[in-house]
Amino acid sequence: MEDLVFAIIVFIFGIMIGSFLNVLIYRIPKGENIAFPASHCQSCLTPLKWYHNIPIFSWLFLRGKCGFCGEKISIQYPIIEFITGLIAIALFYKLGLNWQLPIVFIVFSLLFALVMIDFKYMAVPDNLNYLALAFALIQPNYLDAIINALIAGGSIAILRIILTKILKKEAMGEGDIPVIATMGALLGFPLFFVALFLSALLAMLPSLLARDKMVPFVPFLAMGTFIVYIFDTQALELLQWVIYG
């Protein structure tokens, strides 16, 4: 019962952060200040009341419409809030209530914001990217996290340069490198390789369907990282089975 109460509190905190992620996702690609002006309707520009900003519930109460002009509000907002709440709960059951929980939650929240921005704009803002990496380095063994980040990011950066010269076109976006460094810091080795392989698998079908169109890779890197982080024990067991049979 106590765990359930904590899980509900964590979920509420998660959806509140999800509401802030909506601000980041909307404003940062446009170069807007994330604090000013205050939240407002994107259609009529009327400042919102405090009760218009309650995560998920305000959207449901307003039936997905602005309380002033009646214009539709994208369902993206409550979905992002809900998913962020689920991320918080998953990490709570993985880590428990300790100092690492908010740190790791911030990392995955920032990665989630990067995922949405990359999907929509095919861009990866450096400020969010490097902030996620900075928080990912805050580990009990922070020196190991730094070394792992340098090895992961550095090796992929070198591979990117080689492939770009061979293919005579960009083999990977520059914004992917800090995300990969974040993966190294969070997961260490050999879990990093498992997450990278899983990310490539997840990206395979969309890449085939897209044909000649560019497919953002950050969403698949983030998904692979989250899955392996939550199921790290199972991932290691699978890796051992693959290697040793």
Residue, then its C-alpha position, 0 to 999 in steps of 0.5 A: m500500500e505504501d508503494l502505491v501511495f509513493a507511486i501515485i505521488v511520483f506519477i503526479f510529479g511526473i505529469m507536472i514535469g511532462s507539462f514543462l516538457n510541453v513548453l520546452i518542446y514548443r518553445i525551444p525550436k522556435g528560439e523562444n524564452i521558456a519562462f516568459p511570457a506566461s502560458h497562453c493560448q497559441s491561437c488567441l494568445t490569451p494568458l491561461k488561468w492556473y486551472h488551465n495548466i493542471p496536467i492532463f485534467s485541464w485538457l479533459f475538463l476543457r474537452g481539448k479546446c481553449g477556454f477562451c476562443g474554443e480552438k482545439i488544443s493538440i492531444q499531444y499535450p496530455i499524451i506527453e504528460f501521461i507518458t512522462g508520468l509513466i516514465a517516472i513510475a517505471l524509474f521509481y519501481k526500478l530505483g526506489l526512492n533515493w537520490q538517483l531517482p530524480i537525476v535519472f528521471i531528469v535525464f530521460s525527461l530531457l531525452f523524451a523532449l529531444v525525441m519529440i523535437d527530433f520527430k517534429y523538426m528533425a533537429v536536436p537542440d544542443n542545450l537540452n542534449y548537453l544538459a541530459l549528458a551533464f545529468a547522466l554523468i551524476q552517478p555513484n561512480y562518476l569517474d566511470a560515467i565520464i570515461n564511459a561517456l567519452i568512450a561511447g561518444g568518441s568511438i561513434a564520433i570517429l565511426r561517423i567521420i570514417l563512414t561520412k568519408i566512405l559514403k560521401k554524405e553525412a552518416m549520422g547527425e552531430g546531435d546523435i553523438p551527445v545522446i550516445a555519450t549519455m547512453g554510455a554514461l547511464l548504461g556503461f559497458p556492455l549494456f551500451f552495446v545492447a542498447l545501441f543494437l536494440s536502437a538499430l533494430l527499432a529504427m530498421l523498419p521505419s528506415l525501410l518504410a521511409r526509403d530515401k527520406m531521413v529518419p530521426f535516430v534520436p527517438f530510437l536511441a532514447m527508446g533503446t536506452f530506456i528499455v535496456y536501463i529498465f531491463d538491465t538484468q534481462a539484457l545482460e542475461l540475453l547477451q550472455w546467452v547470445i555469446y555463450g549459448 
